[in-house]
Amino acid sequence: MADSSFLDWPFFEPRHREWAAEVEAWAAQHAEALSDEHDADASVIRLARAMGEAGLLRVPCPADGVLDVRSLCIARDILARHSGLADFAFAMQGLGTGPVTLFGSAAQRERVLAGARAGTALAAFALSEPEAGSDVSALALTATPDGNGHYRLNGEKTWISNGGIAATTIVFARTGEAPGAKGLSAFLVPADAPGLTVAERIEVTAPHPLARLDFADVRVAAEDMLGKPGEGFKVAMSTLDVFRATVGAAALGFARRALDMTVEHASARKIFGGTLFDQQMSQAAIADSAVDVEASALLVYRAAWLKDSGTPRVSREASMAKLHATEAAQRCADRNVQIHGGLGVTKGHKAEELYREVRALRVYEGASEIQRVVIARSERQLRTSLD
């Protein structure tokens, strides 16, 4: 059982502790049992439906339109500790509907959120393109008015999580109100829209549903735009401002599992007339991982608390949380592999799985290098404001 004493920190209210207990009870019974990385599509569909039936998706797809970031982080922390695919299924229902929750009209919310909350309709968030990942201003997919109250979407998106199995995808396209990031808009696109095809399914080291999508004259109604024309960048960044800290929370969950396994294996493994734990280098590895876990938790839950407390922008704090937690989780996973020796690099062993699971978190929703840029610029701006 992982340490849960962090829930006594002043960041949390009684309802957060109750929520943690609810998620932990569900995850212990279902998360790994419903996950099979050899069939990621079916696993995510199965997991989302089971979470919906259990009522867990009320948090990432709230009926009242209020996203509680601490609750999101708690859930990802717990779910990732049990199963990467369970964390993914939960997170994507939030990220894929976040723009609707934050910017959608009443009609759009009614149309999208109920199915997502029930786990019967999966969601996707389509921002990245082959030549536009970290640089959102370089998006090339176009949305052109056709003069009949509709837009025509042309281009492609790639690295789209839930691509190919989502019922609705939030698509960011260039509508041209201004150059760069100021000329983007966001649209709700149903999976059965004529002209939308799955051009390629992408396999990655830690399997999950991922695809390249092709848009060939895909017709969407003007009322399916989220927010106003030209607000696409605002929609995307506002959504990521909420969910970026939760990526750190997922990394934290992976790190907790790695630390638990490291202590357990080191304590049981017999070597040189004692246990592996008796070796000072093993103790140093465990101590370093313990510090990494605690520091990550503090950064993640500080960012979540600030957002829930009404701080207008938490880009600096969320970037710090994501950067530290994902990099620290990789170190924890690596130490876990090292302590396990040959077992740690054996395909199918949990230590090897954790090592693969963590790696992608350092790339998606803002690579570590981008987080460093955000933090550095924020530091300069902060100091300038203090002068």
N, C-alpha and C positions, 0 to 999 in steps of 0.2 A: 504494500500500500504506500503510495507516494505521500510525502509530507504535505499536509494541507494547512499548516500553521499560518501560512501567508494570508489566509482568509480572515485572520484576526487583526490584520493591519487596518489602520484608519481609513484606507481607501474605500472600504466596503461597508455596506449596510446589511442588516439581517436578511433582507430578501436575496442578496447575492450569495450568502451562505446556504440559504435554502435552495437556490438555483444550482449551486455547485453540487449539493447532495443529490438533487434530481438527475443531473447530467451524469454524475459518477455512477449512480445506480443503474441507469440505462446503459452506459458504456460498458460497464463490467459484464453485463449480461449479453449485449448485442454487438458491440463495435467490431471486435475481432471475428466473432462468429459469422457476421454478414459480409465480411471483407474477403475478397479473393483477387489478388493482383493479377492473376492469369486471365481474369475476365472483369476488367475495370468498369466497362460500361454497365454490365448487369449489376455489379456490386454497388455502384453509385446510385443507380435506379432503386435498388433494393433498400439501401441505407436511407435515402431521402424519404422514401415512402414510410419506412419504419419510424424515422424521426418525426415525420408529420403525424403519424398515428399516435405517437407518444406525446405530441404537443410541444416538442423541443423547437420546432421551426417558428414558433410564435415570436422568438427573440430576433432572428435575422429578418423576418418578414412581419413586422409588428402591425397589428390592426389599427393602432392609434397613431401610426406614423412616426413614433419616437424610437430611434435606435439607441439602445443602452450599450455603450461600448465596453463597459466593465463586464456585463453579462456575456457579450460576444467573446471577449478575451478569455473569460473563465471557461466557457464551453470549448473553445479551440485548444486551450491549455490541456484540459482533461481529455478531449477526444483524440488529440494527436498523441498523447501518452499511450492510448490504447490502440489506435489504428489511424494511419495516414489517410486512408480512403474515407474513413468516417469523418475526419476533420475536413477533408476536401468537400464531401457532399454537403456538410453543414455550411461551410464557408461560401460555397458558390451560390447557395440559395440566397445568401445575404448580399454578396457582391453583385450577383446577376440581377437583383431586384433593387439594390441600393439607390440607383438613380430614380426609380419609380417612387420609392418611399420618400426620397428627399425632394424631388422635383415634379412628380407626376400629378396629373389632374385627378379629380375624384373618379372619373370614368376609367382612367388608366390604372389607378390603384385597384379598383374593383375588378377589372379585367385580369390583372396579372397576379396580385398578391394572394388571393384566396387559394388558387391552385398551388402556388409556390409554398404557402404556409402548410398546406395539406401534404406536401411532398409528392403530389401527383403530376406536377408540371415543373420540369427543371428549368433553370435560368442560366444565361450566359452573358458575359460582358466582353464585347468585341472592340478592343482599342488598337492592339498591335497589328502592324503590317510588315511585310518583308523588308521594307526600307524605313520603317518608322516604329521603333520600340521605345527607347528612352526619350527620344525627341518627338514628342507628341505633335509639335508644330509641323512636322514633315508628313503628316497623314495625307494620303493621295486618293483614297476612295471618295468618289464624288456623289453628291446628292443634288440633282438638278430638277427644278420645278418643271412640271409638264404643262402648266397652264390650266389644269383641270382639278386643282385641289390636291394634287399628289406630287411626290418626288420620285425620281428614278435614280436608284443606287447602282453604281458601277465601280468595280475594283475588287480587291481581295483583302481578307483579314487572315492572320495566322497566329499560331500558339493560343488558340481560343479554347479555354477550358469548358468542358461540356459541349464542345462543338460536335454536332451530329446527333446529340441526344436531348438538347434543350428544346423546350416548347417555344420559348421566346428569347430573343437575343437583343441586348442593347447595343446598337451599332453607332459608332462615331464616324461622321462623314464630313467632307469639306463642302460647305454650302456657299462659301466665298464672300461673306459679308465684309471681310477684311483679310489682309495677308496673315499667314502663319496661324498661330493658335486662336486668334480672334475670329477666324472664319470657319469654325467647326460647329456642328449641331449634332444632337443625339436623337436616335429614332428607336422605336419599338418595332422589331421585325419578327413576325411569326415564322416558325420553322417551315411551314408549307407555302411560303410566299414563292410564286413562280419566278424562276431565275436564280433562286438561292440554292446552291449545291455545295455538298461537301467534296472539295477537290482532293483532299488528302487527309488520312488519319495519321497522326504523328506519334511515334513510339518514343518514350523517354525512359530514363533510368529507373524512376519510381513511377510505374504505370498509373495513369489516370486518363480519362477521356480528354483528348486534345486533337484539334483539327485545324486545317486550313480551309477557309470558306471562300467561295467565289460568288460574286454578285454581278449578274448580267441583266441589266435593265430591270432590277427588282423594284416594283412599284409599291410605295407606301403612302398612306394618306397623311396629309399635313397635320391632322389632329393626332397622329402617332409620334409627333415630335415631342421630346421631353424638354420643358423649358421653352425659351424663345430662340429664334434663329440666331446663330452666332454664339450661343451659350454652351456649346458642347464641351469646351475646355473647362469651364466652370463646373459643369455637371460631373465630368470625369474626376477633376481634382478634389471636389467636395466629397465625392464618394470615396476616393482613395484616402482622403484625410481621416475618414471614419475607419476604414478597414485596414490601413497600413499597420497600425498597432496590433491588430489581431493576427497579422502574419508573424509578428514577434511572439505573440502568445502561442501560436502553433509551434514555433521553434522552441519555445520554452517547454512545451509538453514533450517534444522529442528529447530535449536535453534532460528532463527529469527521468524519462524512461532509461536513457543511456546511463545516467548516474546510478539509478537503482540497480541496473544490471551490472555495472562496474563493481559496486560494493558487494553485491551478492556473489558474483563469480570470484572476486578476489578473496572473499572470506571462506569460500568453499574449496578453492583449488589448492591441492597439496603440492608443496614444492620445498626442496631443501630442508626437510624435516619439520616444516611448519606450513603456513598457508601463504599464498601470494600476497595477502594483505599485510603480512609481517614485514615485507620488503619495503624499505623507506621510499623507493621510487614509486611503488604502487600507492602508498599513502599520499605522496605528492600529487599524483594524477587525480586521485579522489578529491583531495583538497582543492585543487585548481578547478575541477568540474563543479564542486559545491559552490565555490565563489562565483563562477560563471552563471550558475542557475539563479543564485540569489540576486546578483546584479541585474540580470535580465528581467527577473520578476519585478524588481523595483522600477525599472525603466518602463516596462510594458504597462504596469498598473498605474504608474504616475500619469502616463500619456492618456490612458483610458479615463482616469478620474478627472483630469483637466478638461477633456472633451465633454464628459457628462456634466461637468460643473458649469458649462456655458462658455468656456474659452472660445472665442471666435475661430482662431486658427491654431492648430497644434502640429503644424508641419514639422517644426524643429523637434519637438518632443517625440512625435510619432516616428520620425526618421531615426532619431537616436535609439528608440526602442527596437525598431526593425533591424537597424544595422548591428547593434550589439548582440541582440538575441539570436539572430541568424548566424552570425560569425561565431558566437560562443557555442551554439548548438553543434556546429560543425566540429569544434574542438572537443566537445564532450563526446560526440559520436566517434571521433577518431581515437580518443583515449580508450573508449569502450572496446573498439575493435582491437586495439593493441593489447589490452589486458586479457582479452579472450584468445589471443594468439591465432592459431590456425582456424579455430571455430569462428573467429571474428570475420574472416574472409571467405567462409563457406557459404555458398549460395543457398538461400532459404533460411539461414540463421537470422534471428532478430537483430543482432548487432550489425550484420551486413545490410539488412533492410533499413535500419535507422540511418546508416551512413548515406545510403542512396536517397532516402526520403528528405533529409535535411538539405541536400545540395541545391535543389531547385529553389528553395526559399531565399537563397542569397541572390537570386536572379529576378524572380517575378515580382510584380507590383513595385518596381523600382529597385534596380540592382544596387549592391552595396556601394559601388562607386558613385551612383547618383545620390544616394543618401548622404554620402560625405560632402558632395557639392551643396546639397540643400542645407546641411548643418553648418558648413563653413560660411555660406552666404548669410545665414541667419545670425551667426555669431558676429559677423562684421556689422550687420544691420543693427543688432542689439547694442553693440558698443558705440556705434555712431549716434544712436538715440540717447545714450547716456551722457554723451559729451556736452 
